[in-house]
């Protein structure tokens, strides 16, 4: 699994290459605090866990309690998928999913220092110690429902390839 954690698909890259879809996906991740992620267990089977994502500058991060199963999964195998909380059954705003490789950031990384500061200020940052992973995006999918036309619009972004869109009737 060489080179899995080389950052090639930053959140900013996504914004630059697909600004309209990136804005919609970002809105989905900001609409709710809790989302669903999938990691791989040591035996290769999937593990589904709750998570929060943090958009900070050019990057997208996810955090974890210290030595949680999902953090240990990511330390062993950095492949991860995250599904935004879809909200109610209307899917207003679309349904956003991404796949990425997770790279744990060091304690002195600015995003981790900022989160640590939130805890010290009493603003709800994570309890110490904690893991923080920067996501190297490999694929982002936004599915939008057009109820009037009775179709789905599926937008797929991959770093360096822009957006491909498909309409499903």
N, C-alpha and C positions, 0 to 999 in steps of 0.2 A: 504494500500500500504506500509506496513511495510518493512523495510530493502531494499528499492529500491535503496538507494544511497550508500550502502556498496560497496566499490570498490573491485571487484573480477576479472574483466576482463580489466586489464590495457593494454596499448599499448605494454608494454614490455612483458606481458604475451603472447599476440598475437605473437610477434616476436619470443619468445622462443618456443612456441608450433607449429608455422607454419611459419618458416623463409622465405621460398620461396614465399608463397602467401602474407605474410606481406610486403615483399619488393615491390611486384607488386602493392599492395593496396596503400602503402605509395607513390609510384611513381605517382599513379593516383591523390592522394590528393595534391601532390606537383606540378603537371603539370599545374594546374590552381589555381587562387586565390579564385574564387567564386564557391560555391557549393549550393546544395538545401537541406533544412532540413524540416522535418515535426514534428509538435508538436500537442498537443491536446488542443482545446479550452475548456472553462468551460462547454459547453454543450456536450462535447465529440466528436464533429466533428473535422476533421483534419484542420490544418493551415499549408500552405506551405510558406516558407520564404527563402530568400537568406542568406548565411552564409559564414564565413571563418573559417577554422580549423587551429589549431596550434598544431604541434607535438613538445613537449618539454620534453626531457628526457624520462621517463618511461610512460608518459601520453599523451593523446589526449584531447585537449580543444576546445571549441568554445566560441566565445565572442558575445556580443550584446550591442547595444546602451542602455543607461540607461532607464529602465522602458519600453522598447519596448514590443510589444504584445508577441513576441516569448519568451522573458525573463520572462514575467509574466506567460506565459503558463508553462514554465519549473519550475518556483518556485512553482506552484500549482500542477503540475503533471510532474515528471521528465522523462517520457518516450519520446524518440526522435529517429528519423531515419534521416540519412544523406546519400545523394547520391552524389558521386563525379561528377564533371563536366565531361561528356563523351567526350568532344572535338568534333571533326568532326564525320561525319557519318561512318568512318571506324572502330571505336571502338578500334583503335590500343592501345595496353596496357591493354585492358579489361575495364570492367564496374564494379566499386566498390560501395558497399552499406554497411551500418552498422546500427545496432540498439543498443541503449544504454539507460542507465539511467544517467541523468545529475545531478551533485552535484555542487552547486555554491561554489566557493572558497572564502575565506576571503581576505580582502584587503592586508594582509601581506603575502599571499601565494607567493612563489618565482616566479611562472610563471606570476602572476599579477604584481608583482613588476618589473619584466623584461619588460613586455609590457608597463608599465607606463614609464620606462626609455627610451624606443624607442620614445615615444611621446615627452618627455623632450629633447631628442637629435635631434628632428626634423626628425626622420627616419620613420615616418608614423605610429606610434603606435596609439591605439584608443584614442579618446578624453575622458576626464574625465567628469563625472564618467562613469563607464561601468561595465557590468556584465561579469564574466568569469566562465564558467562551465567546470568541469573535467568530461569526459565521462567514465562511467563504461560499457565497451563493453559487450554486451550479444550475439551478432551475427555479423559476417562479411561475406559478400558474394562477390566473384570475379567471374564474367562471362567473359570468353574469347571466341572469335570467331576464329575458324580454317577454314578460307575460302576455302583452298585447299581441306580439307576433308569434308567440308560442315557440320560441327558439332559445337555445343556449349559445352564448358567445364565449369561446374558450381562447384565452390569450396566453401564449407561452413565451417566456423570455429565457434565453441562455446567454451568458457573457460572450460578447463579440459577435452574436448572431442576431441581435435585435429581437423584435416581436414577430411571432407568427400567430395568426388568428384563424380560428375555425368556427363556423356557425353550424350548429347541429339542430335539425328540425325534429 
